[in-house]
Amino acid sequence: MANRPSPILASEKTAAALLDMKPAEFRSLVQAGALPQPENIHGFQRWRVRELEAIASGDPLDGEFEA
């Protein structure tokens, strides 16, 4: 059985699911500045899984989020 790589980026739907939220709830918190803005990769918006995991663990992140 092949090892699947751990994702380093997540779509909005996946990022919301990682935090046990509906996409609309996740989007609202991003817009309010409570969650980080996505990375734009050639037109695709993706969130860093490492940052989402840190938020869920209550760990501080470097820098602040910009709304």
VMD Tcl script that draws the C-alpha trace (Angstrom):
set ca {
  {0.00 0.00 0.00}
  {1.45 3.35 -1.04}
  {2.01 6.08 1.51}
  {-0.08 9.14 0.78}
  {1.69 12.44 1.37}
  {0.23 14.71 4.02}
  {-1.34 17.78 2.43}
  {0.41 21.08 3.04}
  {-2.37 23.22 1.52}
  {-6.15 22.93 1.68}
  {-9.07 24.30 -0.29}
  {-11.68 26.37 1.53}
  {-13.97 23.36 1.89}
  {-11.18 21.17 3.26}
  {-9.81 23.92 5.52}
  {-13.29 24.44 6.98}
  {-13.66 20.69 7.53}
  {-10.29 20.56 9.30}
  {-11.70 23.06 11.82}
  {-15.11 21.31 11.93}
  {-16.88 24.28 10.32}
  {-19.17 24.92 7.42}
  {-17.42 26.71 4.54}
  {-19.57 29.82 5.10}
  {-18.52 29.97 8.78}
  {-14.87 29.54 7.81}
  {-15.14 32.25 5.13}
  {-16.73 34.65 7.62}
  {-13.87 34.17 10.11}
  {-11.29 34.69 7.35}
  {-13.04 37.92 6.27}
  {-13.16 39.08 9.91}
  {-9.42 38.49 10.27}
  {-9.82 35.74 12.88}
  {-8.30 33.18 10.49}
  {-5.46 33.63 8.00}
  {-5.96 34.71 4.41}
  {-5.36 32.05 1.76}
  {-2.31 31.74 -0.44}
  {-3.02 32.44 -4.11}
  {-1.37 29.81 -6.28}
  {-1.96 30.58 -9.93}
  {-5.59 31.51 -9.30}
  {-6.27 28.84 -6.67}
  {-6.87 29.91 -3.08}
  {-5.38 27.51 -0.55}
  {-4.77 27.62 3.20}
  {-1.64 26.29 4.89}
  {-2.60 23.16 6.83}
  {0.24 23.80 9.31}
  {-1.32 27.16 10.26}
  {-4.79 25.65 10.65}
  {-3.41 22.87 12.85}
  {-1.59 25.45 15.00}
  {-4.79 27.47 15.40}
  {-6.73 24.36 16.41}
  {-4.02 23.51 18.97}
  {-4.03 27.02 20.38}
  {-0.41 27.59 19.37}
  {0.66 31.15 18.56}
  {1.46 31.93 14.93}
  {4.11 34.28 13.63}
  {2.59 37.58 12.49}
  {-1.01 38.63 12.49}
  {-3.81 37.96 10.06}
  {-4.89 40.70 7.69}
  {-8.55 41.05 6.87}
}
mol new
graphics top color blue
foreach p $ca { graphics top sphere $p radius 0.5 }
foreach p [lrange $ca 0 end-1] q [lrange $ca 1 end] { graphics top cylinder $p $q radius 0.2 }
display resetview
